[in-house]
């Protein structure tokens, strides 16, 4: 499967608690922090929930 690089580009201040918990589950804590995760349907669902706070791109191997 492909890997995705997920970067937090906007603060979660002022957003709902479930969106903050989704960011924590993705492993994102600080602004401009990036994580690489394996692409899956559950990951895509989390990304869609907070897509207004993220930048998502394919991670090169």
PQR file with spaces between the fields and no chain letter, atoms N, CA, C, O and H, PARSE charges and radii, in Angstrom:
ATOM       1  N    UNK     1       0.827   -1.189    0.000 -0.4000 1.5000
ATOM       2  CA   UNK     1       0.000    0.000    0.000 -0.0000 2.0000
ATOM       3  C    UNK     1       0.871    1.252    0.000  0.5500 1.7000
ATOM       4  O    UNK     1       2.049    1.207    0.355 -0.5500 1.4000
ATOM       5  N    UNK     2       0.280    2.350   -0.398 -0.4000 1.5000
ATOM       6  CA   UNK     2       0.984    3.625   -0.457 -0.0000 2.0000
ATOM       7  C    UNK     2       1.021    4.281    0.919  0.5500 1.7000
ATOM       8  O    UNK     2       0.195    3.998    1.787 -0.5500 1.4000
ATOM       9  H    UNK     2      -0.676    2.387   -0.687  0.4000 1.0000
ATOM      10  N    UNK     3       1.986    5.150    1.090 -0.4000 1.5000
ATOM      11  CA   UNK     3       2.084    5.928    2.317 -0.0000 2.0000
ATOM      12  C    UNK     3       1.646    7.351    2.055  0.5500 1.7000
ATOM      13  O    UNK     3       1.813    7.866    0.950 -0.5500 1.4000
ATOM      14  H    UNK     3       2.657    5.380    0.385  0.4000 1.0000
ATOM      15  N    UNK     4       1.084    7.990    3.072 -0.4000 1.5000
ATOM      16  CA   UNK     4       0.645    9.373    2.979 -0.0000 2.0000
ATOM      17  C    UNK     4       1.397   10.206    3.998  0.5500 1.7000
ATOM      18  O    UNK     4       1.565    9.794    5.145 -0.5500 1.4000
ATOM      19  H    UNK     4       0.948    7.572    3.970  0.4000 1.0000
ATOM      20  N    UNK     5       1.852   11.386    3.576 -0.4000 1.5000
ATOM      21  CA   UNK     5       2.456   12.347    4.505 -0.0000 2.0000
ATOM      22  C    UNK     5       1.361   13.340    4.871  0.5500 1.7000
ATOM      23  O    UNK     5       0.798   14.007    4.003 -0.5500 1.4000
ATOM      24  H    UNK     5       1.715   11.721    2.644  0.4000 1.0000
ATOM      25  N    UNK     6       1.064   13.429    6.166 -0.4000 1.5000
ATOM      26  CA   UNK     6      -0.010   14.282    6.670 -0.0000 2.0000
ATOM      27  C    UNK     6       0.632   15.383    7.498  0.5500 1.7000
ATOM      28  O    UNK     6       1.394   15.102    8.422 -0.5500 1.4000
ATOM      29  H    UNK     6       1.521   12.887    6.871  0.4000 1.0000
ATOM      30  N    UNK     7       0.326   16.649    7.170 -0.4000 1.5000
ATOM      31  CA   UNK     7       0.913   17.795    7.848 -0.0000 2.0000
ATOM      32  C    UNK     7      -0.191   18.652    8.438  0.5500 1.7000
ATOM      33  O    UNK     7      -1.164   18.978    7.758 -0.5500 1.4000
ATOM      34  H    UNK     7      -0.293   16.877    6.419  0.4000 1.0000
ATOM      35  N    UNK     8      -0.039   19.014    9.699 -0.4000 1.5000
ATOM      36  CA   UNK     8      -0.990   19.905   10.366 -0.0000 2.0000
ATOM      37  C    UNK     8      -0.653   21.334    9.969  0.5500 1.7000
ATOM      38  O    UNK     8       0.411   21.837   10.327 -0.5500 1.4000
ATOM      39  H    UNK     8       0.751   18.749   10.251  0.4000 1.0000
ATOM      40  N    UNK     9      -1.544   21.999    9.232 -0.4000 1.5000
ATOM      41  CA   UNK     9      -1.269   23.335    8.712 -0.0000 2.0000
ATOM      42  C    UNK     9      -2.062   24.428    9.420  0.5500 1.7000
ATOM      43  O    UNK     9      -1.789   25.613    9.227 -0.5500 1.4000
ATOM      44  H    UNK     9      -2.409   21.591    8.940  0.4000 1.0000
ATOM      45  N    UNK    10      -3.033   24.043   10.231 -0.4000 1.5000
ATOM      46  CA   UNK    10      -3.860   25.037   10.911 -0.0000 2.0000
ATOM      47  C    UNK    10      -4.131   24.540   12.325  0.5500 1.7000
ATOM      48  O    UNK    10      -4.291   23.341   12.551 -0.5500 1.4000
ATOM      49  H    UNK    10      -3.254   23.081   10.387  0.4000 1.0000
ATOM      50  N    UNK    11      -4.181   25.469   13.272 -0.4000 1.5000
ATOM      51  CA   UNK    11      -4.387   25.112   14.668 -0.0000 2.0000
ATOM      52  C    UNK    11      -5.792   24.564   14.899  0.5500 1.7000
ATOM      53  O    UNK    11      -6.739   24.911   14.193 -0.5500 1.4000
ATOM      54  H    UNK    11      -4.051   26.444   13.088  0.4000 1.0000
ATOM      55  N    UNK    12      -5.901   23.696   15.907 -0.4000 1.5000
ATOM      56  CA   UNK    12      -7.208   23.125   16.245 -0.0000 2.0000
ATOM      57  C    UNK    12      -7.956   23.972   17.271  0.5500 1.7000
ATOM      58  O    UNK    12      -9.049   23.602   17.699 -0.5500 1.4000
ATOM      59  H    UNK    12      -5.132   23.413   16.480  0.4000 1.0000
ATOM      60  N    UNK    13      -7.380   25.101   17.669 -0.4000 1.5000
ATOM      61  CA   UNK    13      -8.043   25.986   18.637 -0.0000 2.0000
ATOM      62  C    UNK    13      -9.354   26.478   18.044  0.5500 1.7000
ATOM      63  O    UNK    13      -9.389   26.978   16.920 -0.5500 1.4000
ATOM      64  H    UNK    13      -6.492   25.402   17.321  0.4000 1.0000
ATOM      65  N    UNK    14     -10.430   26.334   18.806 -0.4000 1.5000
ATOM      66  CA   UNK    14     -11.731   26.805   18.362 -0.0000 2.0000
ATOM      67  C    UNK    14     -12.558   25.761   17.637  0.5500 1.7000
ATOM      68  O    UNK    14     -13.696   26.028   17.252 -0.5500 1.4000
ATOM      69  H    UNK    14     -10.402   25.928   19.720  0.4000 1.0000
ATOM      70  N    UNK    15     -11.996   24.569   17.446 -0.4000 1.5000
ATOM      71  CA   UNK    15     -12.717   23.500   16.769 -0.0000 2.0000
ATOM      72  C    UNK    15     -13.237   22.494   17.786  0.5500 1.7000
ATOM      73  O    UNK    15     -12.794   22.472   18.934 -0.5500 1.4000
ATOM      74  H    UNK    15     -11.071   24.352   17.759  0.4000 1.0000
ATOM      75  N    UNK    16     -14.167   21.675   17.362 -0.4000 1.5000
ATOM      76  CA   UNK    16     -14.837   20.729   18.249 -0.0000 2.0000
ATOM      77  C    UNK    16     -13.851   19.721   18.841  0.5500 1.7000
ATOM      78  O    UNK    16     -12.806   19.433   18.258 -0.5500 1.4000
ATOM      79  H    UNK    16     -14.527   21.693   16.430  0.4000 1.0000
ATOM      80  N    UNK    17     -14.205   19.201   19.997 -0.4000 1.5000
ATOM      81  CA   UNK    17     -13.356   18.263   20.722 -0.0000 2.0000
ATOM      82  C    UNK    17     -13.118   16.972   19.943  0.5500 1.7000
ATOM      83  O    UNK    17     -12.038   16.388   20.031 -0.5500 1.4000
ATOM      84  H    UNK    17     -15.053   19.435   20.471  0.4000 1.0000
ATOM      85  N    UNK    18     -14.116   16.519   19.180 -0.4000 1.5000
ATOM      86  CA   UNK    18     -13.920   15.290   18.403 -0.0000 2.0000
ATOM      87  C    UNK    18     -12.871   15.492   17.316  0.5500 1.7000
ATOM      88  O    UNK    18     -12.165   14.548   16.961 -0.5500 1.4000
ATOM      89  H    UNK    18     -14.994   16.993   19.108  0.4000 1.0000
ATOM      90  N    UNK    19     -12.756   16.711   16.779 -0.4000 1.5000
ATOM      91  CA   UNK    19     -11.733   16.988   15.779 -0.0000 2.0000
ATOM      92  C    UNK    19     -10.352   17.025   16.427  0.5500 1.7000
ATOM      93  O    UNK    19      -9.375   16.581   15.824 -0.5500 1.4000
ATOM      94  H    UNK    19     -13.330   17.478   17.067  0.4000 1.0000
ATOM      95  N    UNK    20     -10.260   17.544   17.638 -0.4000 1.5000
ATOM      96  CA   UNK    20      -8.987   17.546   18.362 -0.0000 2.0000
ATOM      97  C    UNK    20      -8.541   16.120   18.664  0.5500 1.7000
ATOM      98  O    UNK    20      -7.359   15.798   18.543 -0.5500 1.4000
ATOM      99  H    UNK    20     -11.053   17.905   18.128  0.4000 1.0000
ATOM     100  N    UNK    21      -9.480   15.271   19.054 -0.4000 1.5000
ATOM     101  CA   UNK    21      -9.146   13.871   19.326 -0.0000 2.0000
ATOM     102  C    UNK    21      -8.720   13.142   18.053  0.5500 1.7000
ATOM     103  O    UNK    21      -7.863   12.260   18.105 -0.5500 1.4000
ATOM     104  H    UNK    21     -10.440   15.532   19.152  0.4000 1.0000
ATOM     105  N    UNK    22      -9.302   13.497   16.927 -0.4000 1.5000
ATOM     106  CA   UNK    22      -8.906   12.890   15.651 -0.0000 2.0000
ATOM     107  C    UNK    22      -7.464   13.266   15.318  0.5500 1.7000
ATOM     108  O    UNK    22      -6.693   12.418   14.871 -0.5500 1.4000
ATOM     109  H    UNK    22      -9.998   14.214   16.885  0.4000 1.0000
ATOM     110  N    UNK    23      -7.095   14.525   15.531 -0.4000 1.5000
ATOM     111  CA   UNK    23      -5.714   14.943   15.291 -0.0000 2.0000
ATOM     112  C    UNK    23      -4.747   14.194   16.209  0.5500 1.7000
ATOM     113  O    UNK    23      -3.659   13.805   15.785 -0.5500 1.4000
ATOM     114  H    UNK    23      -7.721   15.214   15.894  0.4000 1.0000
ATOM     115  N    UNK    24      -5.143   13.996   17.455 -0.4000 1.5000
ATOM     116  CA   UNK    24      -4.303   13.254   18.392 -0.0000 2.0000
ATOM     117  C    UNK    24      -4.143   11.807   17.946  0.5500 1.7000
ATOM     118  O    UNK    24      -3.056   11.238   18.054 -0.5500 1.4000
ATOM     119  H    UNK    24      -6.027   14.313   17.799  0.4000 1.0000
ATOM     120  N    UNK    25      -5.223   11.210   17.443 -0.4000 1.5000
ATOM     121  CA   UNK    25      -5.163    9.831   16.957 -0.0000 2.0000
ATOM     122  C    UNK    25      -4.266    9.714   15.722  0.5500 1.7000
ATOM     123  O    UNK    25      -3.644    8.675   15.503 -0.5500 1.4000
ATOM     124  H    UNK    25      -6.105   11.672   17.354  0.4000 1.0000
ATOM     125  N    UNK    26      -4.201   10.768   14.923 -0.4000 1.5000
ATOM     126  CA   UNK    26      -3.308   10.782   13.769 -0.0000 2.0000
ATOM     127  C    UNK    26      -1.847   10.971   14.185  0.5500 1.7000
ATOM     128  O    UNK    26      -0.937   10.722   13.395 -0.5500 1.4000
ATOM     129  H    UNK    26      -4.706   11.612   15.101  0.4000 1.0000
ATOM     130  N    UNK    27      -1.629   11.410   15.424 -0.4000 1.5000
ATOM     131  CA   UNK    27      -0.273   11.624   15.911 -0.0000 2.0000
ATOM     132  C    UNK    27       0.217   13.040   15.708  0.5500 1.7000
ATOM     133  O    UNK    27       1.420   13.294   15.756 -0.5500 1.4000
ATOM     134  H    UNK    27      -2.369   11.613   16.065  0.4000 1.0000
ATOM     135  N    UNK    28      -0.706   13.970   15.480 -0.4000 1.5000
ATOM     136  CA   UNK    28      -0.335   15.367   15.228 -0.0000 2.0000
ATOM     137  C    UNK    28      -0.578   16.202   16.475  0.5500 1.7000
ATOM     138  O    UNK    28      -1.684   16.224   17.014 -0.5500 1.4000
ATOM     139  H    UNK    28      -1.684   13.764   15.441  0.4000 1.0000
ATOM     140  N    UNK    29       0.473   16.895   16.932 -0.4000 1.5000
ATOM     141  CA   UNK    29       0.357   17.724   18.130 -0.0000 2.0000
ATOM     142  C    UNK    29       0.725   19.174   17.868  0.5500 1.7000
ATOM     143  O    UNK    29       0.094   20.077   18.419 -0.5500 1.4000
ATOM     144  H    UNK    29       1.372   16.877   16.494  0.4000 1.0000
ATOM     145  N    UNK    30       1.730   19.414   17.041 -0.4000 1.5000
ATOM     146  CA   UNK    30       2.226   20.768   16.817 -0.0000 2.0000
ATOM     147  C    UNK    30       1.956   21.228   15.393  0.5500 1.7000
ATOM     148  O    UNK    30       1.856   20.421   14.469 -0.5500 1.4000
ATOM     149  H    UNK    30       2.242   18.681   16.594  0.4000 1.0000
ATOM     150  N    UNK    31       1.841   22.528   15.238 -0.4000 1.5000
ATOM     151  CA   UNK    31       1.642   23.132   13.932 -0.0000 2.0000
ATOM     152  C    UNK    31       2.834   22.806   13.029  0.5500 1.7000
ATOM     153  O    UNK    31       3.981   22.851   13.474 -0.5500 1.4000
ATOM     154  H    UNK    31       1.922   23.184   15.988  0.4000 1.0000
ATOM     155  N    UNK    32       2.570   22.488   11.796 -0.4000 1.5000
ATOM     156  CA   UNK    32       3.556   22.116   10.776 -0.0000 2.0000
ATOM     157  C    UNK    32       4.260   20.795   11.065  0.5500 1.7000
ATOM     158  O    UNK    32       5.286   20.501   10.451 -0.5500 1.4000
ATOM     159  H    UNK    32       1.639   22.451   11.435  0.4000 1.0000
ATOM     160  N    UNK    33       3.736   20.003   11.977 -0.4000 1.5000
ATOM     161  CA   UNK    33       4.282   18.670   12.237 -0.0000 2.0000
ATOM     162  C    UNK    33       3.754   17.723   11.160  0.5500 1.7000
ATOM     163  O    UNK    33       2.588   17.807   10.772 -0.5500 1.4000
ATOM     164  H    UNK    33       2.903   20.243   12.476  0.4000 1.0000
ATOM     165  N    UNK    34       4.603   16.833   10.684 -0.4000 1.5000
ATOM     166  CA   UNK    34       4.221   15.855    9.669 -0.0000 2.0000
ATOM     167  C    UNK    34       4.387   14.441   10.210  0.5500 1.7000
ATOM     168  O    UNK    34       5.294   14.156   10.993 -0.5500 1.4000
ATOM     169  H    UNK    34       5.550   16.765   10.999  0.4000 1.0000
ATOM     170  N    UNK    35       3.490   13.568    9.774 -0.4000 1.5000
ATOM     171  CA   UNK    35       3.594   12.149   10.077 -0.0000 2.0000
ATOM     172  C    UNK    35       3.382   11.381    8.779  0.5500 1.7000
ATOM     173  O    UNK    35       2.700   11.857    7.871 -0.5500 1.4000
ATOM     174  H    UNK    35       2.754   13.799    9.139  0.4000 1.0000
ATOM     175  N    UNK    36       3.963   10.206    8.696 -0.4000 1.5000
ATOM     176  CA   UNK    36       3.772    9.333    7.540 -0.0000 2.0000
ATOM     177  C    UNK    36       2.994    8.123    8.008  0.5500 1.7000
ATOM     178  O    UNK    36       3.407    7.435    8.942 -0.5500 1.4000
ATOM     179  H    UNK    36       4.518    9.820    9.433  0.4000 1.0000
ATOM     180  N    UNK    37       1.870    7.859    7.363 -0.4000 1.5000
ATOM     181  CA   UNK    37       1.007    6.740    7.731 -0.0000 2.0000
ATOM     182  C    UNK    37       0.681    5.926    6.484  0.5500 1.7000
ATOM     183  O    UNK    37       0.642    6.448    5.370 -0.5500 1.4000
ATOM     184  H    UNK    37       1.535    8.417    6.604  0.4000 1.0000
ATOM     185  N    UNK    38       0.451    4.643    6.699 -0.4000 1.5000
ATOM     186  CA   UNK    38       0.049    3.765    5.608 -0.0000 2.0000
ATOM     187  C    UNK    38      -1.409    4.041    5.251  0.5500 1.7000
ATOM     188  O    UNK    38      -2.257    4.155    6.136 -0.5500 1.4000
ATOM     189  H    UNK    38       0.483    4.219    7.604  0.4000 1.0000
ATOM     190  N    UNK    39      -1.693    4.145    3.983 -0.4000 1.5000
ATOM     191  CA   UNK    39      -3.035    4.473    3.496 -0.0000 2.0000
ATOM     192  C    UNK    39      -4.004    3.332    3.802  0.5500 1.7000
ATOM     193  O    UNK    39      -3.717    2.167    3.524 -0.5500 1.4000
ATOM     194  H    UNK    39      -1.005    4.053    3.264  0.4000 1.0000
ATOM     195  N    UNK    40      -5.161    3.686    4.382 -0.4000 1.5000
ATOM     196  CA   UNK    40      -6.217    2.720    4.648 -0.0000 2.0000
ATOM     197  C    UNK    40      -7.542    3.467    4.667  0.5500 1.7000
ATOM     198  O    UNK    40      -7.569    4.697    4.687 -0.5500 1.4000
ATOM     199  H    UNK    40      -5.394    4.632    4.607  0.4000 1.0000
ATOM     200  N    UNK    41      -8.625    2.729    4.660 -0.4000 1.5000
ATOM     201  CA   UNK    41      -9.934    3.378    4.641 -0.0000 2.0000
ATOM     202  C    UNK    41     -10.223    4.101    5.958  0.5500 1.7000
ATOM     203  O    UNK    41     -10.861    5.154    5.948 -0.5500 1.4000
ATOM     204  H    UNK    41      -8.603    1.729    4.643  0.4000 1.0000
ATOM     205  N    UNK    42      -9.771    3.560    7.085 -0.4000 1.5000
ATOM     206  CA   UNK    42      -9.993    4.232    8.367 -0.0000 2.0000
ATOM     207  C    UNK    42      -9.173    5.515    8.454  0.5500 1.7000
ATOM     208  O    UNK    42      -9.641    6.513    9.002 -0.5500 1.4000
ATOM     209  H    UNK    42      -9.253    2.704    7.093  0.4000 1.0000
ATOM     210  N    UNK    43      -7.960    5.496    7.922 -0.4000 1.5000
ATOM     211  CA   UNK    43      -7.141    6.703    7.893 -0.0000 2.0000
ATOM     212  C    UNK    43      -7.787    7.759    7.005  0.5500 1.7000
ATOM     213  O    UNK    43      -7.814    8.937    7.362 -0.5500 1.4000
ATOM     214  H    UNK    43      -7.580    4.685    7.477  0.4000 1.0000
ATOM     215  N    UNK    44      -8.304    7.350    5.857 -0.4000 1.5000
ATOM     216  CA   UNK    44      -8.983    8.294    4.961 -0.0000 2.0000
ATOM     217  C    UNK    44     -10.180    8.951    5.646  0.5500 1.7000
ATOM     218  O    UNK    44     -10.440   10.137    5.444 -0.5500 1.4000
ATOM     219  H    UNK    44      -8.282    6.393    5.566  0.4000 1.0000
ATOM     220  N    UNK    45     -10.909    8.182    6.455 -0.4000 1.5000
ATOM     221  CA   UNK    45     -12.050    8.733    7.183 -0.0000 2.0000
ATOM     222  C    UNK    45     -11.620    9.795    8.180  0.5500 1.7000
ATOM     223  O    UNK    45     -12.279   10.825    8.316 -0.5500 1.4000
ATOM     224  H    UNK    45     -10.698    7.219    6.620  0.4000 1.0000
ATOM     225  N    UNK    46     -10.508    9.549    8.882 -0.4000 1.5000
ATOM     226  CA   UNK    46      -9.996   10.545    9.827 -0.0000 2.0000
ATOM     227  C    UNK    46      -9.526   11.800    9.098  0.5500 1.7000
ATOM     228  O    UNK    46      -9.745   12.917    9.567 -0.5500 1.4000
ATOM     229  H    UNK    46      -9.972    8.712    8.771  0.4000 1.0000
ATOM     230  N    UNK    47      -8.879   11.610    7.947 -0.4000 1.5000
ATOM     231  CA   UNK    47      -8.397   12.751    7.169 -0.0000 2.0000
ATOM     232  C    UNK    47      -9.577   13.597    6.692  0.5500 1.7000
ATOM     233  O    UNK    47      -9.524   14.826    6.753 -0.5500 1.4000
ATOM     234  H    UNK    47      -8.702   10.703    7.566  0.4000 1.0000
ATOM     235  N    UNK    48     -10.629   12.953    6.225 -0.4000 1.5000
ATOM     236  CA   UNK    48     -11.804   13.686    5.750 -0.0000 2.0000
ATOM     237  C    UNK    48     -12.431   14.513    6.872  0.5500 1.7000
ATOM     238  O    UNK    48     -12.904   15.625    6.638 -0.5500 1.4000
ATOM     239  H    UNK    48     -10.672   11.955    6.176  0.4000 1.0000
ATOM     240  N    UNK    49     -12.432   13.969    8.086 -0.4000 1.5000
ATOM     241  CA   UNK    49     -13.048   14.662    9.229 -0.0000 2.0000
ATOM     242  C    UNK    49     -12.341   15.981    9.546  0.5500 1.7000
ATOM     243  O    UNK    49     -12.991   16.943    9.956 -0.5500 1.4000
ATOM     244  H    UNK    49     -12.048   13.065    8.276  0.4000 1.0000
ATOM     245  N    UNK    50     -11.037   16.038    9.365 -0.4000 1.5000
ATOM     246  CA   UNK    50     -10.274   17.253    9.705 -0.0000 2.0000
ATOM     247  C    UNK    50      -9.512   17.792    8.493  0.5500 1.7000
ATOM     248  O    UNK    50      -8.440   18.377    8.652 -0.5500 1.4000
ATOM     249  H    UNK    50     -10.509   15.257    9.033  0.4000 1.0000
ATOM     250  N    UNK    51     -10.043   17.607    7.302 -0.4000 1.5000
ATOM     251  CA   UNK    51      -9.334   17.990    6.083 -0.0000 2.0000
ATOM     252  C    UNK    51      -9.064   19.485    5.984  0.5500 1.7000
ATOM     253  O    UNK    51      -8.141   19.891    5.278 -0.5500 1.4000
ATOM     254  H    UNK    51     -10.913   17.132    7.173  0.4000 1.0000
ATOM     255  N    UNK    52      -9.844   20.313    6.671 -0.4000 1.5000
ATOM     256  CA   UNK    52      -9.648   21.759    6.643 -0.0000 2.0000
ATOM     257  C    UNK    52      -8.437   22.187    7.481  0.5500 1.7000
ATOM     258  O    UNK    52      -8.044   23.353    7.435 -0.5500 1.4000
ATOM     259  H    UNK    52     -10.594   19.983    7.245  0.4000 1.0000
ATOM     260  N    UNK    53      -7.842   21.268    8.241 -0.4000 1.5000
ATOM     261  CA   UNK    53      -6.684   21.577    9.077 -0.0000 2.0000
ATOM     262  C    UNK    53      -5.397   20.948    8.556  0.5500 1.7000
ATOM     263  O    UNK    53      -4.323   21.201    9.102 -0.5500 1.4000
ATOM     264  H    UNK    53      -8.160   20.321    8.278  0.4000 1.0000
ATOM     265  N    UNK    54      -5.490   20.134    7.509 -0.4000 1.5000
ATOM     266  CA   UNK    54      -4.375   19.309    7.065 -0.0000 2.0000
ATOM     267  C    UNK    54      -3.959   19.596    5.639  0.5500 1.7000
ATOM     268  O    UNK    54      -4.701   20.178    4.848 -0.5500 1.4000
ATOM     269  H    UNK    54      -6.362   19.928    7.065  0.4000 1.0000
ATOM     270  N    UNK    55      -2.727   19.161    5.335 -0.4000 1.5000
ATOM     271  CA   UNK    55      -2.257   19.033    3.959 -0.0000 2.0000
ATOM     272  C    UNK    55      -1.824   17.580    3.808  0.5500 1.7000
ATOM     273  O    UNK    55      -1.042   17.085    4.620 -0.5500 1.4000
ATOM     274  H    UNK    55      -2.123   18.689    5.978  0.4000 1.0000
ATOM     275  N    UNK    56      -2.315   16.893    2.790 -0.4000 1.5000
ATOM     276  CA   UNK    56      -2.031   15.486    2.588 -0.0000 2.0000
ATOM     277  C    UNK    56      -1.358   15.305    1.240  0.5500 1.7000
ATOM     278  O    UNK    56      -1.820   15.844    0.234 -0.5500 1.4000
ATOM     279  H    UNK    56      -2.950   17.295    2.130  0.4000 1.0000
ATOM     280  N    UNK    57      -0.260   14.542    1.216 -0.4000 1.5000
ATOM     281  CA   UNK    57       0.448   14.268   -0.032 -0.0000 2.0000
ATOM     282  C    UNK    57       1.010   12.856    0.025  0.5500 1.7000
ATOM     283  O    UNK    57       1.160   12.276    1.100 -0.5500 1.4000
ATOM     284  H    UNK    57       0.115   14.104    2.033  0.4000 1.0000
ATOM     285  N    UNK    58       1.311   12.323   -1.120 -0.4000 1.5000
ATOM     286  CA   UNK    58       1.902   10.993   -1.201 -0.0000 2.0000
ATOM     287  C    UNK    58       3.340   11.068   -0.699  0.5500 1.7000
ATOM     288  O    UNK    58       4.082   11.982   -1.060 -0.5500 1.4000
ATOM     289  H    UNK    58       1.189   12.794   -1.994  0.4000 1.0000
ATOM     290  N    UNK    59       3.725   10.116    0.123 -0.4000 1.5000
ATOM     291  CA   UNK    59       5.083   10.072    0.678 -0.0000 2.0000
ATOM     292  C    UNK    59       5.943    9.174   -0.197  0.5500 1.7000
ATOM     293  O    UNK    59       5.589    8.024   -0.457 -0.5500 1.4000
ATOM     294  H    UNK    59       3.123    9.373    0.415  0.4000 1.0000
ATOM     295  N    UNK    60       7.053    9.694   -0.642 -0.4000 1.5000
ATOM     296  CA   UNK    60       7.984    8.909   -1.443 -0.0000 2.0000
ATOM     297  C    UNK    60       8.711    7.906   -0.588  0.5500 1.7000
ATOM     298  O    UNK    60       8.991    8.167    0.582 -0.5500 1.4000
ATOM     299  H    UNK    60       7.340   10.628   -0.431  0.4000 1.0000
ATOM     300  N    UNK    61       9.022    6.755   -1.161 -0.4000 1.5000
ATOM     301  CA   UNK    61       9.724    5.730   -0.389 -0.0000 2.0000
ATOM     302  C    UNK    61      11.155    5.634   -0.783  0.5500 1.7000
ATOM     303  O    UNK    61      11.894    4.819   -0.231 -0.5500 1.4000
ATOM     304  H    UNK    61       8.795    6.542   -2.112  0.4000 1.0000
